Amino acid sequence: MLVEILRAKIHRVKITQLELNYVGSITIDKALLRASGLLPNEKVQVVNLQNGNRFETYVIEGEENSGIIGLNGPAARLALLGDVVIILAYAQMTLEEAKNYQPTVIFPDDNNRLLLS
């Protein structure tokens, strides 16, 4: 049996760009992708904290250290500039694998930049 487990999470980033006339997807700063382990073209769930919208789309790599979080295509209608979202990715694994699995969770600052420890 396989279960679906949280694999990666970018917690609380602001929408910086909306591009309605685009095929679709979410553009994410390459530095955030690297830190979270998310991959270009990976399916993600986006949760908007301002309006409660939850939707799925796929990742496009944005310019590194730009802070970009951009909604493209129809998803651009599900948020406003400055809305705060959580980006989630899941993985399927066996129950045994899931028992010890720890997801990667990152907490960027208010400008969508990595917090350095």
trRosetta pair geometry for C-beta under 8 A, 3 or more apart (Angstrom, degrees):
i j d omega theta_ij theta_ji phi_ij phi_ji
1 94 7.1 102 76 -142 54 67
1 95 6.1 33 79 -29 100 108
2 92 4.4 24 171 180 129 107
2 93 6.5 142 -148 68 83 13
2 94 6.3 -62 -102 -85 60 45
3 92 7.1 163 78 -146 27 64
3 93 6.7 -32 59 66 74 64
3 94 7.7 60 17 -177 83 15
3 95 6.1 78 -5 -85 121 65
3 98 5.3 -8 64 -56 122 162
4 90 4.8 29 177 163 99 134
4 91 7.3 165 -150 80 61 26
4 92 5.6 -36 -93 -90 67 70
5 90 6.4 151 74 -157 31 83
5 91 5.9 -29 63 63 84 77
5 92 7.7 131 16 -111 78 21
5 93 5.9 -33 17 31 125 110
5 98 4.9 -180 -60 -127 143 102
5 101 5.7 79 131 83 157 144
5 103 7.2 -159 144 -63 93 106
6 9 6.3 0 -178 -46 120 112
6 88 6.4 -67 -131 -159 95 106
6 89 7.8 98 -160 78 57 46
6 90 6.0 -57 -100 -104 34 73
6 103 4.4 -37 116 -68 93 156
7 37 7.3 -114 146 100 94 126
7 89 4.9 -58 65 105 106 89
7 90 5.7 132 -1 -145 97 17
7 91 4.0 86 -70 -14 130 105
7 103 5.5 169 -170 -124 11 96
7 104 7.4 2 150 27 57 84
8 36 4.7 95 -177 164 118 93
8 37 4.8 -149 -95 68 133 99
8 38 5.3 -170 112 -61 154 79
8 88 7.4 157 87 -156 58 41
8 89 4.4 12 51 47 96 110
8 103 6.1 -163 -72 -172 28 97
8 104 4.9 -6 -115 64 79 96
8 105 7.5 171 -160 -78 43 45
9 36 7.1 -145 65 -146 25 114
9 86 6.7 -10 -166 -179 98 99
9 87 7.0 154 -155 83 47 57
9 88 5.3 -2 -106 -106 82 71
9 89 7.6 -150 -67 25 48 68
9 103 6.2 56 -4 140 100 132
9 104 7.3 -179 28 95 64 55
9 105 4.4 -2 62 -116 108 81
9 106 7.3 -179 92 27 62 59
10 13 5.7 -9 142 -16 113 126
10 28 7.2 177 -12 -146 168 135
10 32 5.7 46 -119 176 137 118
10 36 5.2 -52 -65 -83 90 150
10 38 7.3 -46 -31 -17 113 138
10 86 7.0 172 85 -159 60 51
10 87 4.2 11 48 51 105 107
10 106 5.6 -14 -115 64 64 99
10 108 6.8 13 -169 -8 95 112
11 86 5.6 -1 -126 -124 50 97
11 105 6.2 35 -26 -176 118 96
11 106 6.8 -171 19 86 85 45
11 107 5.1 -24 65 -100 116 69
11 108 7.7 172 67 19 62 71
12 49 7.3 10 -110 -18 80 149
12 84 5.3 -4 -150 -177 74 116
12 85 7.7 156 -122 73 29 29
12 86 6.3 -7 -50 -81 48 80
12 107 7.0 20 47 -145 104 72
12 108 7.3 -153 87 56 72 80
13 32 7.3 31 -87 -134 152 158
13 69 4.8 141 131 -58 122 157
13 84 7.0 154 75 -150 23 66
13 85 6.1 -32 64 62 75 78
13 86 7.9 126 18 -97 76 33
13 87 7.0 -13 29 -7 121 110
13 108 5.4 38 -91 53 95 134
13 112 4.8 66 -151 -111 103 94
14 69 6.4 150 86 45 42 131
14 82 5.6 -23 -165 -143 114 38
14 83 7.0 143 -150 74 63 33
14 84 5.7 -40 -91 -93 63 65
14 85 7.8 126 -116 16 17 77
14 110 7.3 39 -20 -175 127 57
14 111 7.9 -43 31 -127 124 23
14 112 6.0 -111 41 -50 81 106
15 18 6.9 39 162 -60 122 89
15 69 5.5 -102 -111 102 40 103
15 70 7.3 98 -160 -108 75 30
15 71 6.1 -20 -139 -9 121 106
15 79 4.9 146 -48 135 165 137
15 80 7.1 142 71 92 138 33
15 81 5.8 -131 104 -128 98 35
15 82 6.4 -40 61 21 83 18
15 83 4.8 20 13 53 122 84
15 84 7.8 -131 -6 -73 79 20
15 85 6.3 68 -51 -7 92 117
16 67 6.2 104 -49 122 161 89
16 68 5.4 -120 69 -131 132 49
16 69 5.4 104 11 44 91 69
16 70 6.4 -60 71 -70 78 73
16 81 7.0 45 -142 -147 21 87
16 112 6.7 -84 -33 -2 128 153
17 27 6.8 -19 69 58 129 126
17 68 6.0 -4 3 -152 127 95
17 69 7.3 168 28 83 82 40
17 70 3.4 -22 74 -108 111 103
17 71 7.3 178 94 28 64 53
17 81 7.7 40 -75 -109 16 96
18 70 7.0 -163 -69 -157 25 75
18 71 5.5 -4 -116 63 70 92
18 76 4.2 116 -168 -153 89 102
18 79 7.1 -162 -92 82 115 89
18 80 7.8 -46 -49 -143 146 29
18 81 6.3 -104 -12 -63 112 82
19 22 4.4 45 122 -15 111 131
19 70 6.2 30 -1 171 106 118
19 71 7.4 -177 32 94 68 48
19 72 4.6 -10 69 -115 104 77
19 73 7.5 9 98 -25 81 44
19 76 5.9 -145 58 -80 35 144
20 72 8.0 -173 -83 -161 12 44
20 73 7.0 63 -162 -136 36 14
20 74 7.9 58 -146 -85 71 26
20 76 4.5 -131 -80 80 62 145
20 77 6.9 68 -112 -51 104 83
22 25 7.4 -83 130 35 120 88
22 72 3.8 -62 87 -171 139 106
22 73 4.9 -97 85 -51 75 71
22 76 7.6 102 36 -29 105 132
23 72 7.1 19 60 138 54 120
23 73 5.6 -46 109 -72 25 129
24 57 6.1 -145 163 -143 96 110
24 58 7.6 70 118 34 96 89
24 72 5.7 148 -152 104 16 92
24 73 3.3 -53 -85 36 59 161
24 74 6.3 -4 -106 24 103 83
24 75 6.5 102 -151 -2 78 105
25 57 5.3 156 -128 161 33 115
25 58 5.1 -50 -119 72 94 73
25 59 6.8 111 -170 -138 105 4
25 60 4.7 79 134 -20 143 109
25 72 4.9 4 57 55 70 122
25 73 6.7 80 10 13 55 119
25 75 7.5 -127 61 22 13 141
26 44 6.6 -73 40 64 134 129
26 46 6.1 146 -68 -66 152 139
26 57 5.2 116 -17 88 93 130
26 58 7.5 -178 25 85 77 28
26 59 6.1 -36 71 -108 87 52
26 60 6.9 180 84 24 35 82
26 69 7.1 -10 -179 -169 102 71
26 70 6.8 158 -162 81 53 52
26 71 5.8 -21 -108 -103 78 58
26 72 6.9 -167 -83 16 28 87
26 75 6.6 -80 -68 118 83 161
26 87 7.1 -172 120 -116 158 127
27 60 4.7 -38 -97 78 69 105
27 61 7.6 -7 -150 97 72 13
27 62 4.3 91 165 -68 96 110
27 68 5.6 -35 120 136 108 119
27 69 7.1 166 85 -152 68 23
27 70 3.7 5 48 52 111 106
27 72 6.5 80 -21 -30 96 117
28 32 5.4 -104 167 81 102 120
28 33 5.4 122 105 -60 114 94
28 38 6.8 13 80 89 156 143
28 59 5.8 -40 18 -148 120 100
28 60 7.3 140 16 69 69 52
28 61 7.1 -49 66 -119 73 36
28 62 5.6 -166 82 9 20 109
28 68 7.1 176 -144 98 17 80
28 69 6.1 20 -110 -112 65 69
28 87 7.0 78 -95 -131 139 178
29 32 4.5 81 73 7 95 106
29 33 7.0 -163 95 -10 49 84
29 62 5.0 -50 -81 78 35 113
29 63 6.9 -35 -126 78 68 52
29 64 6.6 92 -177 -131 79 30
29 65 6.7 117 -167 -43 121 11
29 66 5.4 -165 -111 54 99 77
29 67 5.7 15 -67 -76 143 10
29 68 5.2 140 -65 46 79 69
29 69 7.1 -49 -12 -58 90 67
29 112 6.2 140 -7 144 140 113
30 33 5.3 -50 -147 34 37 116
30 34 6.3 38 156 -21 68 102
30 61 5.2 43 -90 -169 89 100
30 62 6.2 -142 -30 72 70 53
30 63 6.8 -78 -1 152 106 15
30 64 3.9 -51 59 -82 119 78
30 65 7.8 -37 57 -10 89 55
31 34 5.8 -51 -148 35 31 111
31 35 6.4 26 155 -15 64 109
31 64 5.2 99 -39 -157 87 78
31 65 5.2 69 -23 -63 140 61
31 113 7.6 7 92 -144 142 62
31 114 5.9 -110 144 -22 117 118
32 35 5.8 -56 -143 41 31 109
32 36 5.9 17 162 -8 67 114
32 38 7.8 0 124 37 78 121
32 106 6.8 -174 -150 90 76 149
32 108 6.3 -27 -106 -66 115 134
32 112 6.9 -50 -58 175 141 88
32 114 6.9 -174 -87 -63 65 89
33 36 6.2 -70 -143 46 23 100
33 37 8.0 -122 170 56 53 9
33 38 4.9 -95 -141 73 72 92
33 39 7.3 107 -174 -92 112 19
33 40 7.3 22 -155 -52 154 68
33 59 6.9 125 -112 175 117 140
33 61 6.0 -55 -10 -115 165 85
34 37 7.9 28 179 -68 24 33
35 104 7.8 179 143 163 57 125
35 106 4.9 75 126 -90 116 154
35 114 5.6 159 -59 -103 163 128
36 87 7.8 14 -166 91 169 113
36 89 8.0 115 147 16 116 121
36 104 5.6 146 -162 115 46 117
36 105 7.9 18 -128 -126 85 18
36 106 5.0 -99 -79 7 83 123
37 104 4.7 107 7 40 126 155
38 42 5.6 -147 -168 57 78 143
38 44 6.8 9 -138 -77 131 128
38 59 5.6 157 156 -85 118 166
38 87 7.4 -17 -71 131 157 124
38 89 5.7 155 -107 -21 93 146
39 42 4.3 103 62 -36 82 120
39 59 6.7 139 91 65 40 139
40 59 5.6 -130 -127 105 34 98
40 60 6.4 39 -141 -132 90 31
40 61 4.7 -48 -84 -30 113 101
41 58 5.4 -6 -156 174 39 126
41 59 6.3 -55 6 62 16 78
41 60 7.9 58 -61 -84 51 52
42 58 6.5 159 76 -151 27 78
42 59 5.0 10 50 17 79 121
42 89 5.9 5 145 -124 127 138
43 56 6.0 7 -174 -175 98 111
43 57 7.6 176 -145 97 60 21
43 58 5.6 -45 -91 -94 49 78
43 89 7.2 128 89 -129 58 88
44 56 6.9 170 87 -147 37 65
44 57 6.5 -22 61 66 82 66
44 58 7.0 125 14 -121 81 28
44 59 5.8 74 -11 -52 125 95
44 87 5.4 2 172 -173 138 92
44 88 6.3 144 -167 71 82 42
44 89 5.1 -56 -106 -76 80 84
45 54 6.3 3 -179 -175 104 93
45 55 7.2 169 -152 90 62 27
45 56 5.3 -38 -96 -91 65 76
45 87 7.5 155 79 -157 49 46
45 88 4.6 -20 61 65 97 101
45 89 7.6 169 16 -81 75 36
45 90 7.5 33 -2 -14 116 104
46 53 7.9 3 105 113 91 93
46 54 7.1 171 84 -150 50 47
46 55 5.6 -15 55 62 95 76
46 56 7.5 161 11 -96 77 25
46 57 6.5 -3 -6 23 120 105
46 71 7.7 149 146 -100 172 110
46 75 7.2 69 47 -157 149 128
46 78 7.8 114 96 103 123 135
46 85 5.3 -5 -172 -177 94 135
46 86 7.5 157 -156 77 48 47
46 87 5.6 -14 -104 -104 74 71
46 88 7.8 -176 -77 23 29 75
47 53 7.7 172 -150 92 38 53
47 54 5.1 -3 -105 -106 73 86
47 85 6.2 147 74 -161 48 75
47 86 4.5 -11 57 55 107 96
47 87 7.9 -161 22 -72 74 29
47 88 6.9 37 -9 -4 109 115
48 51 5.2 -3 113 48 127 82
48 52 6.6 -24 79 35 88 14
48 53 4.3 26 28 53 126 89
48 54 7.4 -142 16 -68 75 44
48 78 6.4 -163 -29 145 146 93
48 79 5.2 -161 -111 -93 134 100
48 83 5.5 -9 -153 160 104 133
48 84 7.7 122 -158 79 56 46
48 85 5.2 -36 -98 -99 55 91
49 83 7.2 165 52 178 73 83
49 84 4.6 -25 44 86 124 95
49 85 6.6 -163 -2 -93 83 33
49 86 7.0 84 -47 -15 101 92
50 79 7.3 104 48 -138 122 80
50 80 7.1 -75 93 36 158 100
50 83 4.4 -102 11 -135 136 96
50 84 6.5 120 -37 35 92 72
51 78 7.6 -159 75 177 133 65
51 79 7.3 -165 25 -105 123 56
51 83 7.2 -39 1 -133 97 137
53 78 4.4 -177 155 -174 162 105
53 79 6.9 -129 55 -62 138 75
55 75 6.0 -173 98 -116 146 95
55 78 5.8 -51 -3 -147 142 177
57 71 7.9 135 15 -140 169 80
57 73 8.0 161 -132 60 130 118
57 75 5.3 -23 -62 -61 148 149
60 72 7.2 19 15 8 140 145
62 66 5.9 -110 141 56 109 129
62 68 4.0 -134 170 77 155 127
62 69 7.8 -124 2 -77 159 31
62 70 6.7 130 -88 14 136 110
63 66 3.9 69 84 -29 102 139
63 68 6.2 82 42 3 84 132
65 113 7.1 35 -147 -122 68 98
67 111 5.3 -58 -122 153 146 77
67 112 3.8 118 -158 74 80 110
67 113 5.7 -45 -88 -57 99 77
68 112 7.3 -167 24 116 14 153
69 85 7.0 -174 159 47 141 117
69 87 8.0 -144 -141 -41 119 133
69 112 5.7 -151 -20 -121 109 148
71 75 4.3 -127 -170 118 105 101
71 76 4.6 160 111 -88 99 56
71 78 6.8 -135 -172 54 157 90
71 79 5.6 129 -5 42 156 120
72 75 6.4 34 59 54 41 108
72 76 6.1 10 -131 -48 12 107
73 76 6.4 152 66 -3 26 100
74 77 6.0 -46 -173 21 54 112
74 78 7.7 50 139 -21 69 104
75 78 5.4 -55 -162 25 53 118
75 79 7.6 6 158 10 76 102
76 79 7.4 -82 -154 49 33 83
79 83 4.3 -132 -164 48 101 149
79 85 6.7 -43 -105 -58 148 123
80 83 5.1 113 55 -36 67 108
93 97 3.8 -106 168 90 121 130
93 98 5.1 154 88 -58 111 81
93 101 6.4 114 60 -47 163 152
94 97 4.7 96 53 8 78 101
94 98 6.8 -144 93 -7 40 90
95 98 5.6 -57 -144 37 30 114
95 99 6.7 45 155 -37 63 97
96 99 6.0 -43 -156 12 31 116
97 100 7.3 -89 -171 47 33 85
97 101 5.9 41 149 -48 74 116
98 101 5.4 -52 -135 15 35 121
106 114 6.9 -53 -173 -121 128 86
107 115 6.1 -17 92 13 85 131
108 111 7.8 -112 157 73 106 48
108 112 5.1 21 144 -149 149 36
108 113 5.9 140 -163 62 100 23
108 114 6.0 -62 -112 -86 79 35
108 115 6.7 171 -138 -21 29 82
109 112 7.4 -71 67 2 63 13
109 113 5.2 -15 40 60 107 81
109 114 7.7 21 -3 97 90 10
109 115 5.4 124 -52 -73 90 86
